[in-house]
Amino acid sequence: MKLERENMHKAIRLLAMLLSFSLFAGIGHASVNPKLVLENYTLSEDPALPGTDVVLKLSLANIDTSNCADRVSVQLSTSYPVSIDGSDMRYIGSICPNDLENGTVSFRLPIDPLAQTGTYPVSVLTTYEKDYNKFSESNTVNLHVGGAPSFTASVISSSPVDIYPGDDASITVNFQNNGASAADSAHISLAAPDGIDVKWAGSEQELGTIPARASALATFRIEAAKNTAPGIYPINATLKYLGEDKTSASQSFSLGMPLHQKAEFSADAKKNGPFVAGDDREIAITLKNTGSEEAKKLKIRIMPVFPFSNDGTVRYIESLAPGEEKDVVYMIHVDKDGTPGDQTAGMLIDFQNPQGKRFTDSIDLSLSLRPKNLGYYLGTYWWVIALLLIAAYIVKRRPEILRKLPLKDKLLKSVNRNK
């Protein structure tokens, strides 16, 4: 009986000890501080576009069961291309457990217009207090900037600087990517209207990758037909590429190419008739301004071909208006061994436009060589033929002529014959 009572007392003391241990352990693990966490966030645009404002909404929650967080503040930190509109800090006051309304805060974040696509971190620092104890929590929000390539095109140079009808020129076009992302596999093709020819070997070119905010150059060879009227001609460019998401896209551009006014010439020597071998004679060549601008201080030379030659004389014309024509005279020699037929000589013309810019032009001059026919001989040796005809007439009419002479003249002629 005594033994049972002792065992009972030991069991009571052990139970008391266990109860005491459990009590103190519970007190040691009880929460006495609040705990704030970033429970959620939203963006008004995702991805954000360059040049726009994005609203970042943060939702904070107090996960403690009994303690409120006091003097709560939220501060953002950003870097280019993201900035903060207004103050970078918001003051909330207190957030208690299950207080969903006070835990919401918003910031307006402008995105720079020149931003490139990518993911940019936004740092969130939350500070709060409880009974003069200070606490802080750090989080990072990822803001994605998206966008697509966007191009402009412009002619930045040409050679020559001023392009005229008949010119073979090169133009350099700059394709500027103003978009937020790169363009891959860029391919450019060029087309021109009638009168302007884009050399086929360079009408299409590969530009490769054009990064965001970068540019690429393409040089094209063009030829303006000599009979093309001056004016501004649209050169159509089509740029095809792949966007950031590998989808195909294209843009078209119309590039104005000015074709300047210029004097043009033609020469005609038909009024002189054909030549024959051995000719030496002056001819008048009619020079006409067939272009659209007045020519001044003209210097004209003939560039002969066999069998034609001249002394290299330069002829001068002070001015020649569009549509006007004037004659220039040259002495032309034809070699005696010349073969009949049509020949093309050349004329070299140096001149100035009304602004004093110098030009040199060359044009064709058609000259004809014909065989010597009866007409040629009659025309050339008419005086010989005339003398022969007169002599034949005199021989034939000699008796009649003598009969008509006076007697004295007849006696003298008879005496002379007897001698």
C-alpha positions as CSV (number, residue, x, y, z in Angstrom):
1,M,0.0,0.0,0.0
2,K,2.8,2.3,0.9
3,L,4.6,1.3,-2.4
4,E,1.5,2.3,-4.4
5,R,1.3,5.7,-2.8
6,E,4.9,6.4,-3.6
7,N,4.5,5.4,-7.2
8,M,1.4,7.6,-7.5
9,H,3.3,10.6,-6.1
10,K,6.1,10.0,-8.7
11,A,3.6,9.9,-11.5
12,I,2.0,13.2,-10.4
13,R,5.4,14.9,-10.1
14,L,6.4,13.6,-13.6
15,L,3.1,14.9,-15.1
16,A,3.6,18.3,-13.5
17,M,7.1,18.5,-14.9
18,L,5.8,17.6,-18.4
19,L,3.0,20.2,-18.1
20,S,5.6,22.8,-17.0
21,F,7.9,22.0,-19.9
22,S,5.1,22.1,-22.4
23,L,3.9,25.5,-21.1
24,F,7.4,27.1,-21.3
25,A,8.0,25.6,-24.7
26,G,4.7,27.1,-26.0
27,I,5.6,30.5,-24.6
28,G,9.1,30.3,-26.2
29,H,7.7,29.6,-29.7
30,A,4.7,32.1,-29.8
31,S,5.0,34.8,-32.5
32,V,5.5,38.3,-31.1
33,N,6.4,40.1,-34.5
34,P,4.5,40.8,-37.7
35,K,5.7,39.3,-41.0
36,L,5.0,41.1,-44.4
37,V,5.3,39.4,-47.7
38,L,4.8,40.4,-51.4
39,E,1.8,38.2,-52.1
40,N,1.2,39.3,-55.7
41,Y,1.8,42.0,-58.3
42,T,0.2,43.0,-61.6
43,L,1.3,45.1,-64.6
44,S,-1.1,47.1,-66.7
45,E,0.8,46.0,-69.8
46,D,2.8,42.9,-70.2
47,P,5.0,43.2,-72.2
48,A,5.4,46.9,-71.8
49,L,6.0,49.0,-75.0
50,P,8.7,51.6,-75.4
51,G,7.3,55.1,-74.9
52,T,4.4,54.1,-72.7
53,D,3.6,54.2,-69.0
54,V,3.0,50.9,-67.0
55,V,1.2,50.8,-63.7
56,L,2.7,48.3,-61.2
57,K,0.3,47.2,-58.5
58,L,1.8,45.5,-55.4
59,S,-0.2,43.4,-53.0
60,L,1.3,43.0,-49.5
61,A,0.0,40.6,-46.8
62,N,0.7,40.2,-43.1
63,I,1.1,36.4,-42.6
64,D,1.3,36.7,-38.8
65,T,-1.9,35.8,-36.9
66,S,-2.0,38.4,-34.2
67,N,0.4,41.3,-34.7
68,C,0.0,44.3,-37.0
69,A,2.9,45.9,-38.9
70,D,3.1,49.6,-38.2
71,R,4.5,52.5,-40.2
72,V,4.7,50.4,-43.4
73,S,6.6,52.0,-46.4
74,V,7.3,50.6,-49.9
75,Q,10.2,51.9,-52.0
76,L,11.0,51.1,-55.6
77,S,14.4,51.2,-57.3
78,T,14.7,51.0,-61.2
79,S,17.3,51.4,-63.9
80,Y,17.2,52.5,-67.5
81,P,14.9,52.2,-69.5
82,V,12.4,52.1,-66.6
83,S,11.8,55.2,-64.4
84,I,9.3,56.1,-61.7
85,D,6.7,58.8,-62.1
86,G,6.7,60.9,-58.9
87,S,8.0,59.7,-55.6
88,D,9.7,56.3,-55.4
89,M,8.2,55.7,-51.9
90,R,4.6,55.0,-50.7
91,Y,3.5,55.2,-47.0
92,I,0.8,52.8,-46.0
93,G,0.4,53.1,-42.2
94,S,-0.5,49.7,-40.6
95,I,-1.2,46.3,-42.1
96,C,-2.8,43.8,-39.8
97,P,-3.4,40.1,-40.4
98,N,-6.1,39.5,-43.0
99,D,-6.0,43.2,-43.9
100,L,-6.2,43.0,-47.7
101,E,-7.3,46.6,-48.4
102,N,-4.4,48.4,-46.8
103,G,-1.8,46.1,-48.3
104,T,-2.3,47.4,-51.9
105,V,0.0,50.1,-53.4
106,S,0.6,51.3,-57.0
107,F,3.4,53.0,-59.0
108,R,3.4,54.5,-62.5
109,L,6.5,53.4,-64.4
110,P,7.3,55.3,-67.7
111,I,9.3,53.2,-70.3
112,D,11.9,55.2,-72.4
113,P,10.9,55.5,-76.1
114,L,14.3,54.2,-77.1
115,A,14.1,51.1,-74.9
116,Q,15.1,47.8,-76.4
117,T,13.3,44.6,-75.8
118,G,14.3,42.7,-72.7
119,T,13.6,41.9,-69.0
120,Y,14.4,44.7,-66.5
121,P,14.4,44.2,-62.7
122,V,12.4,46.5,-60.4
123,S,13.6,46.2,-56.7
124,V,10.9,46.5,-54.0
125,L,12.0,47.3,-50.4
126,T,9.3,47.1,-47.7
127,T,10.0,48.5,-44.2
128,Y,7.8,48.4,-41.1
129,E,7.9,48.5,-37.3
130,K,6.4,46.9,-34.3
131,D,7.0,48.3,-30.8
132,Y,9.9,50.3,-32.0
133,N,11.5,47.3,-33.6
134,K,12.3,47.8,-37.3
135,F,12.0,45.1,-40.1
136,S,12.5,45.1,-43.8
137,E,11.7,42.7,-46.8
138,S,13.3,42.8,-50.2
139,N,11.7,41.5,-53.4
140,T,12.4,41.8,-57.2
141,V,9.7,42.3,-59.9
142,N,10.6,41.5,-63.5
143,L,9.3,44.0,-66.1
144,H,9.4,42.8,-69.7
145,V,9.7,45.3,-72.5
146,G,8.6,44.1,-75.9
147,G,8.1,45.5,-79.3
148,A,8.8,45.0,-83.0
149,P,11.2,46.4,-85.5
150,S,10.1,49.7,-87.1
151,F,12.1,51.2,-90.0
152,T,12.5,54.4,-91.9
153,A,14.5,54.7,-95.1
154,S,16.3,57.7,-96.7
155,V,18.8,58.4,-99.5
156,I,21.9,59.7,-97.7
157,S,24.2,60.1,-100.7
158,S,24.6,59.7,-104.5
159,S,27.4,59.7,-106.9
160,P,27.4,62.0,-108.8
161,V,25.6,64.3,-106.4
162,D,23.3,65.7,-109.1
163,I,21.9,63.0,-111.5
164,Y,21.0,64.0,-115.1
165,P,19.4,62.1,-118.0
166,G,21.9,59.7,-119.4
167,D,23.8,59.4,-116.1
168,D,25.0,56.1,-114.6
169,A,24.9,56.7,-110.9
170,S,25.0,55.0,-107.5
171,I,22.7,55.8,-104.5
172,T,23.2,54.8,-100.9
173,V,20.0,54.2,-98.8
174,N,20.0,54.1,-95.0
175,F,17.5,51.8,-93.3
176,Q,17.1,52.9,-89.7
177,N,15.5,50.5,-87.2
178,N,13.6,52.7,-84.7
179,G,11.9,49.7,-83.1
180,A,12.6,48.0,-79.8
181,S,13.8,44.7,-81.2
182,A,16.2,43.5,-83.8
183,A,15.2,42.5,-87.4
184,D,16.8,39.2,-88.6
185,S,17.4,38.0,-92.1
186,A,16.7,41.5,-93.5
187,H,16.4,41.5,-97.3
188,I,15.9,44.6,-99.5
189,S,14.7,44.9,-103.1
190,L,14.5,48.0,-105.3
191,A,12.3,48.9,-108.2
192,A,12.2,52.0,-110.4
193,P,9.7,53.5,-112.9
194,D,10.2,53.7,-116.6
195,G,13.2,55.8,-117.6
196,I,15.2,54.7,-114.5
197,D,16.9,51.3,-114.5
198,V,18.1,49.6,-111.4
199,K,21.1,47.4,-112.3
200,W,19.8,43.8,-111.9
201,A,23.0,42.6,-110.1
202,G,22.3,44.8,-107.2
203,S,18.5,45.3,-107.2
204,E,18.2,42.8,-104.3
205,Q,20.6,42.8,-101.3
206,E,20.9,40.9,-98.0
207,L,21.3,43.1,-95.0
208,G,21.4,40.4,-92.3
209,T,20.6,41.4,-88.7
210,I,19.7,45.0,-87.9
211,P,19.7,45.6,-84.1
212,A,17.2,47.8,-82.4
213,R,18.1,51.5,-82.7
214,A,20.7,50.7,-85.4
215,S,20.9,51.0,-89.1
216,A,22.1,49.3,-92.3
217,L,23.3,50.8,-95.6
218,A,22.6,49.5,-99.1
219,T,24.1,50.9,-102.3
220,F,22.4,50.5,-105.6
221,R,23.5,51.2,-109.2
222,I,21.0,53.0,-111.4
223,E,20.9,54.4,-114.9
224,A,18.8,57.2,-116.2
225,A,17.9,57.0,-119.9
226,K,19.1,59.9,-121.9
227,N,15.6,60.7,-123.2
228,T,14.1,60.7,-119.6
229,A,12.4,63.9,-118.7
230,P,13.7,65.8,-115.7
231,G,11.6,65.4,-112.5
232,I,11.4,63.5,-109.2
233,Y,11.1,59.8,-109.7
234,P,9.8,57.4,-107.0
235,I,12.3,54.5,-106.2
236,N,10.3,51.8,-104.5
237,A,12.1,49.8,-101.8
238,T,10.7,46.7,-100.0
239,L,12.3,45.5,-96.8
240,K,11.5,42.0,-95.6
241,Y,12.7,40.6,-92.3
242,L,12.0,38.3,-89.3
243,G,10.8,39.8,-86.0
244,E,11.9,38.8,-82.5
245,D,9.3,36.0,-82.5
246,K,10.5,34.8,-85.9
247,T,7.4,36.0,-87.7
248,S,7.8,37.4,-91.2
249,A,7.2,41.1,-91.7
250,S,7.8,43.7,-94.3
251,Q,7.8,47.5,-94.9
252,S,7.7,49.5,-98.1
253,F,9.2,52.9,-98.8
254,S,9.0,55.4,-101.7
255,L,12.3,57.3,-102.2
256,G,12.2,60.4,-104.3
257,M,15.1,60.6,-106.7
258,P,15.5,64.0,-108.5
259,L,16.6,64.0,-112.1
260,H,17.9,67.4,-113.0
261,Q,17.5,69.5,-116.2
262,K,20.3,69.4,-118.7
263,A,21.0,70.4,-122.3
264,E,21.1,67.6,-124.9
265,F,22.1,67.8,-128.5
266,S,21.7,66.4,-132.0
267,A,23.7,67.1,-135.2
268,D,22.6,67.0,-138.8
269,A,24.8,67.4,-141.9
270,K,22.2,66.1,-144.5
271,K,21.8,69.5,-146.1
272,N,25.3,69.2,-147.6
273,G,24.6,66.1,-149.6
274,P,26.9,63.1,-149.9
275,F,30.7,63.1,-150.2
276,V,32.8,61.4,-152.8
277,A,36.4,60.2,-152.4
278,G,38.9,63.0,-152.7
279,D,36.5,65.7,-151.7
280,D,37.7,68.9,-150.0
281,R,34.8,71.2,-149.1
282,E,33.1,73.2,-146.4
283,I,30.0,71.8,-144.8
284,A,27.4,73.3,-142.5
285,I,26.4,71.1,-139.6
286,T,23.1,72.0,-137.8
287,L,23.4,71.7,-134.0
288,K,20.2,71.5,-132.0
289,N,19.5,71.7,-128.3
290,T,17.1,68.8,-127.7
291,G,17.3,69.0,-123.9
292,S,15.4,70.9,-121.2
293,E,17.9,73.6,-120.2
294,E,19.9,76.3,-122.0
295,A,23.5,75.6,-122.9
296,K,26.1,78.4,-122.7
297,K,29.7,78.9,-124.0
298,L,29.6,75.9,-126.3
299,K,32.9,74.6,-127.8
300,I,32.3,72.1,-130.6
301,R,34.8,69.7,-132.2
302,I,34.4,67.0,-134.8
303,M,35.9,63.6,-134.1
304,P,36.2,62.2,-137.6
305,V,36.6,58.6,-138.7
306,F,38.3,57.3,-141.9
307,P,38.0,58.4,-144.7
308,F,36.9,61.8,-143.2
309,S,39.3,64.2,-141.6
310,N,39.5,67.9,-140.7
311,D,42.0,70.3,-139.3
312,G,40.7,70.0,-135.7
313,T,39.1,73.5,-135.7
314,V,37.0,74.4,-132.7
315,R,33.7,76.2,-133.3
316,Y,32.0,78.4,-130.7
317,I,28.4,79.2,-129.9
318,E,27.6,81.6,-127.1
319,S,24.2,80.1,-126.1
320,L,21.7,77.6,-127.4
321,A,18.2,77.5,-125.8
322,P,16.0,74.4,-125.6
323,G,14.7,73.7,-129.1
324,E,17.0,76.2,-130.8
325,E,19.4,75.2,-133.6
326,K,22.4,76.9,-135.2
327,D,24.9,76.0,-138.0
328,V,28.6,75.5,-137.5
329,V,30.9,75.3,-140.6
330,Y,33.9,72.9,-141.0
331,M,36.3,72.1,-143.8
332,I,36.1,68.3,-144.4
333,H,38.6,66.3,-146.4
334,V,37.7,62.8,-147.8
335,D,40.5,60.4,-148.5
336,K,40.8,59.3,-152.1
337,D,40.7,55.7,-151.1
338,G,37.5,56.0,-149.2
339,T,34.9,53.3,-149.6
340,P,31.4,54.4,-150.4
341,G,28.9,54.0,-147.6
342,D,27.4,55.6,-144.5
343,Q,29.9,56.6,-141.7
344,T,29.3,57.8,-138.2
345,A,31.6,60.5,-136.9
346,G,31.4,62.1,-133.5
347,M,31.0,65.6,-132.2
348,L,32.5,66.6,-128.8
349,I,30.7,69.5,-127.1
350,D,31.9,71.3,-124.0
351,F,29.3,73.7,-122.4
352,Q,28.0,75.2,-119.2
353,N,24.6,75.4,-117.7
354,P,23.1,78.7,-116.6
355,Q,24.6,78.2,-113.2
356,G,28.1,77.9,-114.6
357,K,28.5,74.1,-114.1
358,R,30.6,72.5,-116.8
359,F,29.6,69.5,-118.9
360,T,30.9,67.5,-121.8
361,D,28.7,65.6,-124.2
362,S,29.4,63.5,-127.3
363,I,26.9,62.9,-130.1
364,D,26.9,61.0,-133.4
365,L,27.2,62.8,-136.8
366,S,26.1,60.8,-139.9
367,L,28.2,61.3,-143.1
368,S,27.7,59.6,-146.4
369,L,30.3,58.7,-149.1
370,R,29.0,57.9,-152.6
371,P,30.7,56.5,-155.7
372,K,31.8,58.9,-158.5
373,N,29.0,58.7,-161.1
374,L,28.3,60.6,-164.3
375,G,26.7,63.4,-162.5
376,Y,29.8,63.8,-160.4
377,Y,32.0,64.0,-163.4
378,L,29.7,66.4,-165.3
379,G,29.6,68.6,-162.3
380,T,33.3,68.6,-161.7
381,Y,34.7,68.8,-165.2
382,W,32.0,70.8,-166.9
383,W,34.4,73.4,-168.1
384,V,36.5,70.8,-169.9
385,I,33.5,69.4,-171.6
386,A,32.4,72.9,-172.6
387,L,35.8,73.6,-174.3
388,L,35.7,70.3,-176.1
389,L,32.2,71.1,-177.4
390,I,33.3,74.5,-178.6
391,A,36.3,73.1,-180.4
392,A,34.2,70.4,-182.1
393,Y,31.8,73.1,-183.2
394,I,34.5,75.2,-184.7
395,V,36.1,72.3,-186.6
396,K,32.7,71.3,-188.1
397,R,31.8,74.8,-189.2
398,R,35.3,75.8,-190.4
399,P,34.5,76.1,-194.2
400,E,31.5,78.2,-193.5
401,I,33.4,80.4,-191.2
402,L,36.1,81.0,-193.8
403,R,33.6,81.9,-196.5
404,K,32.2,84.6,-194.3
405,L,35.6,86.1,-193.6
406,P,36.4,89.4,-195.6
407,L,38.6,89.1,-198.8
408,K,41.6,90.6,-197.3
409,D,41.6,88.0,-194.5
410,K,41.1,85.2,-197.1
411,L,44.2,86.4,-199.2
412,L,46.3,86.5,-196.0
413,K,45.3,83.0,-195.1
414,S,46.1,81.8,-198.7
415,V,49.5,83.4,-198.7
416,N,50.2,81.9,-195.3
417,R,49.3,78.5,-196.7
418,N,51.6,78.9,-199.7
419,K,54.5,79.8,-197.6
